[in-house]
Amino acid sequence: MALTEFIMRMLIIALRIVMSVPAATALPNEMITDLRGFQIGQYRDVAKNELGEAMKKDKYQDGFEYEIYLVNRDTSVYMIFEYSPADLAIIWSIQLTGRINYEADFKGLKLGVDQSRVIEILGSPSRKENIGKYGEKWEYDGTNYSIEINTRGKLSSVKITDASSTLFPKLDANKIPTFGYVTDILKSKSPSKVKELLCPDVEISVHDSIYFFKNSISEEIKKDHSGIFKLISNLSADLEKINTSKVDEFEGNIRVATKQDPMYVMKIKKGNGIKEIVLKYRFGKYLIWEIKA
């Protein structure tokens, strides 16, 4: 066999091998919910409770409202919170912006770092938009965040939005946690672990009182200002005693309500302070939206 013919056959074989290898699986959508201690979906009042009075507030023509809060008194760093007309009581987006070297609490980046460092951490953006004197806005497909690079090539802003319906448009019943898993987390006495299982606007009903987070989620984890984590720990004391195979002790079912996605309800029929745990599909997973005791 001639050498050139042998080489051609080897090239054909190699090409077939490459073509037979499955394409790489697409990266899963990424939803960042926390920025500088605050969490998308928390009640609107947490911004005021944490940062004081807003320096400015207004609304857009499409019904969205916004509030601007100073983080530093010299006005070099501030936060902007937006609220959707679908629910003006809930934080829809969070933006941190400023002109100095400041910890953004976002993927290890700080405001003021060079754009080369941003690309190193986030990769190249899917799109760039010229925003005049503010520089460029960079957007990343499959995520809920965008950034701004100022005219000096430095990171000047980070913004996250509630893109749940876009990134996770379909409910996934396979993500409903087991009662055993819920029990283990609620009884863990670890605020950081419990937080990961809670909707940011979770409400706990005890008799005639309703408890919810009143401060940024990071401050709640540190100091439990609203008493949510202590309350959950106390109410969950006997959850492991529930036998989910007995219909007189436990029942799990789907709840359907008008203009709401179906929710999953865990009913504890006897032997515990908690009577009902309601889970809602948020951020691509089922989280506890309500606890009734």
N, C-alpha and C positions, 0 to 999 in steps of 0.2 A: 504494500500500500504506500502510495506516495506520501511524503511528509506533509504537504499542504492539505491533502485529503484527510489525513489523520487529525490534523489540527482543526479542520472544519467540523469533523464529527464530534470532537471533544467540545467545541464551542456550542454545537447544537444540544448536546447532552446537558451541558452546564446551564444553558438557557431554559431547557425544560425543567430542570431541578428548581431553578429560581421561580419560574412561573407556577410550579406546583405547590410552593410554600404559601400557606394562607396569609392574607394581608394582616398586618398588625391590628389588634383590637383597638377601636377608638377609645380615647381616654374618657373616663366618666365625667359628667358635668360636675363642676365645682361650685359650691355655694358657701360663701363666707358670710357668717351672720354677725360677727362681733368686730367692733372697731373702737379702739381706745376705751374699752370697758363697757360700752353700750351695745345693745343687741337689737337688731331689726325685730320688730314685732312687740317690743316692750311698749308699755303705755306711754303716751305723750308726756305726761307730767314728770317722768323720771329725769328728763333733760333739765327742767327748771329746778327740781329738787336737788340736783347734783351741781348745776352750774350757775344757779341764780337766775335773775331776770334776763330774758333775751334782749340783745342789743338791737335786733330788728326782726320783724315778722310781717308777712304779707302772703298773698295768694296769687297763683297764676290763672290765666284765662280758662285753663282746662279743669279748674277746681282744686288742684293740688295746693297745699299750703306749705309754707316753710318758716323756720325760725333759725336765727343765727345767734350763737352763743360764743362769748370770749372764753378761751382757755387760758391765755396769758393776758395780763392786764395791759401790756404794751401793744395789744391787738395784733401781734405778729403771728399768732396761731389762733384759729377759731374753728368751730364746728357748725355744720349746717344740717338740720334735721328736716326731712320732708314727710308730708302726711297725705295719703291718697284720699280722694273724695269717697272712695268705697268704704273707708273707715278712718275718719279724721282723728280718732282717739289713739291710733296706733302708729308707731314709727315705721315709715315705709323705706326711707333711705337715710344713710348717715355719711357725712363727708367731713374729713379732716383736712384743713388747708393752712398753709403758712409759708413764711419766707425764711425760717431759721432751721438749724439742725435740731429736729425734734422727733422723739420716738413715736412712730405711727402705730405700733402694736399691730403690724400687718406684714406677715411673712418675714419678719426680721429687718424690714426696711425702716429708714428714718427719712423724714422730710429733709430735703437738702442734699441727698446723695446724688451722685452723677447718674445720668441716664444709662451709662454702661453697666452700672451695678443693678439697675432695675431690670435690664435685659438679661443679665446673668441670673437673676432670681425668678423673674416672671416669663422670660422668653420674649421673642419679638411679638409686638401687638398684631392683632388681626386687622386693625384699622387705625389710621391716624387722622385726626381732624384739626385743622388750623383754627385756633380760637383767639386770634389776634394778639393783643398785648399780653395775654396770659400764656401764650406759647402753643402747645399742642395737647390734645386730648387723645389718650391711647385706650383702645377698647380690646377686649379679649373674648373671642367666641367661646361658648360653653361655660362661661363664668357669670357672676353677678357684680363684678367690680370693674372700675375704670380708674385711670390715673391721669394726672396732668404733669407735663414737663414744661417748665418755664422757658423763657427765651434764652436763659443762660445754660440750658441743658440739664437742669436739676429737677428732682422730684418735688413738686409743690403741692400736690393734692392727691388724696385717695378717697374713693367713693364706693360704697356698697349699696345695692338696692334689693328689694324683695322681688326676685325674679323666679320665685317658686313655680308659678304657673307655666313659665316658659321652659325652665330647666327640667321640671318634673311634672309634665302635663297629665300623666296618668297615675291614678292610685295604684299602689302595689300592695295587695293584701299579704303578700309573702313577708312584708316588713313589719307586720303586726307582732310586737314582742310577746313572749309567753308570760303568763302570770308569774311564773317562777323567776324570770329575769327581772320583771318589774319589782317584785318583792325584794330581790337581792340588792337592787340599786337603791330603792327607797330606804332600806334598812342599813345601808352602808355607812351612814353618818359622815359621808364625804360630800360636802356641798358641790365640789367640782364635778363629781360623778352624777349626782342627782340633777344638777343643772342640765346636763346633756340629755336627760329624759323629759325635760319640762318645756312646754311652750313658753315663750317669753312673757305672754300675757296670761299665764296660768292663774286660775282662781281656786281657792280652797274655801269651801263653805262649811262652817262649823256652827250648828244651831242657827242663829240669826246674824252671824258675822261672816264677812267675806274678806279673805286675806289675799294679797297680791304683792308683787315686787314694786317698791316705790323709789328705788334708787338704781343706778347702773348695775348691771349684772355682776361686774367685777367687785364692786363694793359690797353687794349682797353676799357674794361668796366669801369675802374677807371678814365681814362683820355681822352678816345676817340682820341688817337693819329692820327688815319687815317681819322677821321671825318665821319666815317660810320654812327654812331648813329644819329648825328645831321642831316646828309643828308637824312637819312630815315625818320626822324621826319618831316623835311620840305617837302619832296616829298609826304608824306602820308596825308597832311593836309586836303584834300577834299575827301579822299577815301570813307567816310561814305555816301557821296551824290550819289554814284553810285547805280543805281537800277539794281540788277542782273537779274531781270525778263524781262528786256528790251534788246532785241537782238542788238539794236543799241548802247547800253552802255556797255554791258558786254558779254563775251563769255568764257566758260571754256572747254578745250579739252585736249586730250592726244597727246603728241608729241613723235614720234618714230624716232630714229636716229641710224645709223649703229654703232654697237659695244657699244651701251649704253642702259641702262634700259629705258623703257618708262618714260617720265616726264609729269607732269601735268602743263598746262599753263593757267593762268588767264589773259585774254586780256581786258584791259580797253579802250574802243573805243573812249570815249570823256570825256571832263570835268575834267581831272586830269593830274598832271605832270607825274605820273607813267603810262606807256603804256602796260607793260607786266611784270608779275611775274611768274617765272619759278620755279617749285618745283621738287626736286629730292629725291628719296628714299635713305636715308642715316641713318645708325644706327637704323634701324627698324622703321623709321617714315619719313614723307614727310617734307623736309626742303627747305627753299628758297635758290636756287642756283644762281639765276640771277634776277636782276631787271633792266628793261630798261625804261629810262625816256627821 
